[in-house]
Amino acid sequence: MSQDGKARAVARSDEGAVFRAPGHDHGRCVAEALGRAESVSVRRGARLTALRRRVLELVWTSHAPIGAYDILERLRRAGRRAAPIAVYRALAFLMELGLVHRLASVNAYLGCGGPTAGHAGQFLICERCGSVAELSDRRIDRAIAAGAARTGFKVVSPLVEVRGRCPGCRAREDGDDG
């Protein structure tokens, strides 16, 4: 990747995982996610209510996972009355449509950048800054399926979460050494 390309995409694998680059246009990112949500909802005959839309928008407020109670608190600070069950129902709806993922290791939710493509999801989670990149590598999916088949296990949710350091944090660490 060229130096110019490196500035635009901090990290990109062949499978499409991307960590947020410096100067990332997050407003556009959120707008595109909401547009995809509208399209997916219409195609599936589902209703994207105002609360569901706002919950999705809050999930997309950063590229770090957000917990349900953090979402609830942000709704309340904005003057919106919502019960925890309403937030959990909205998140369940968004997960069912493939618009968000639940990351079990951090008990939080993350927006899905590719809700129209069926995928299990592998996630690279930075331990330092909390950012997450979604990876969709069919080879990993096949390896999990093959290993499970050998043992007679039926995979229901092949979610993989990998913890480490994102390229930005690694670069800052390398800069600290010099």
N, C-alpha and C positions, 0 to 999 in steps of 0.2 A: 504494500500500500504506500502511496506517495506521502510525503510529509504533509502536503495539503489535505489529502484524504484522511490522514491521521488526525488532523485538527477537527475535521467535521464529525468523524465517528471515533470516539475514544477506543472502542473495541467492537469488532464485528467478526463473528465466526462465519464459516461457510454455511452454517445453518441459520444465520440471521440474528443471533443474539447481539443486542446493542446496549451498551451503557450510555447514559446521557453524556453528551459532549458539552464542553464549555460553550456558552452562547446558545444553547439549545432553545428553540422557540417553543416554550411550554404552552403558551396560549393556543398556538396552532395545534399542538399535540392533543390538548384537551378537546378542542373543537372537533378534530377529526375523530376522536374516540366517541364523542356524543353523536356525531353524524353516523358512524358505524352502528351505534346502538339503535338509533332510529330505524335504520335500514333493516337490521336484524330483527327488530321487534315487528316491523310491518310484514316482513317475509314469513315470520313464524306465527303471525296472527296474535301477537302478545301486545299488551298495553304498557307502554313506558310512562307511568304516572309521573307527576311532578316530584314526588318523594323519591321514586326509583331513579329518576334522572339526576336529582340533586345528590343522592348517595353515590351514584356512578361518578359524578363530577368531583366529589370529595375524594373518592378512591384515586382519581387521576390527578389530584393536586400536586403530587410529587411522584417520583419513580421509586419511592420507598413504600413498603407495605404499610397499611394503616389498619388499626384495630377497630372493631365495631363500636366500642365505647368512645374512642377518639372521634369517630364519625358522629356519634350521638352528641358529644360535647360541642362539636363545631356547628351542628344543626341548632342546638340550644343557644349558642352565642350569637347566631344569626337571627334569633328570635322565633325559630320554628319549634313548635311543640311536637315532640315525637317520643314514643315509648321505645325501650330497647327492642321489644318484639317486632315493632314496625321496621326498625333498621335491619334486624336479622332476616325478616321476610323479604325486604328489598334486596339484601345481599344474596339470599337464596334464589330469588328470581333472576338476578344478574348472573349468578353462577350457572343456573340452568340454561340460560341463553348463550353461555360461553363468553360473557363480557368481562367477567372477573374470575380470578383464581383465588383460592384460599391456601395460604402457606401455613401448614400445620406447625412447623418448627418455631414460627414467630407468632402464631395465632392471629394472623392479620390477612388482609386482602390486597390484591394487586390487580390493576387493570390489564386486560388481555389485548395485545396489539393485533392479534389475528383471529378474531372470534368466528370468522366464516370458515376457517380451515380446521377440520377436526384434528385434534392433537392431544396428547397426554400432558405434555409439559415437563420440561426440566428447567430448573431455576438456579441461577448463579447469584448467591446472596453475599454482598460485601459485609464482612463483620465489622469493618471500621465505620463506614458512612451509612450503611443500611440500604444502599441502592441495590436494585435487582434487575437482572437481564433474563428474559425468557429465551430459552433455547428449545428448538424443536428438531431433534435429531432422530430420524427414523431408525438409525442403527442402534441407538440406545433403547428405543421402543422394542425393536426386534430382539435384542439381547435379554431384556426383561421377560418378554413373552416366552422365549426359548427356555430360559432358566426356570421359569414358573412351570412350563409344560413338562419339563423333565421331572419335576417333583409332584406333578399332579395338582398343582395349585392353580386356581382360577383368579386372574388379576382383575380387580374391579376398578382400582384407581392407581395407575402407574405413575404417580407424581414423584419426581426426584428433586430434592433440594440439596444443593452443594454450597457449602460456606467457604469463603476465602477472601481475597482482596481484589477489588475492581482495578482496572488500569489507572484510573485517576489517583486512587489511594496508593497504589504501588509506585507511581511516579513521584508522589509527594514523599513516600518513605525513602525512595532512592535519592531524592534531593536532600533529605535530612542527613544521609550518610556522607555527603560530599561536602 
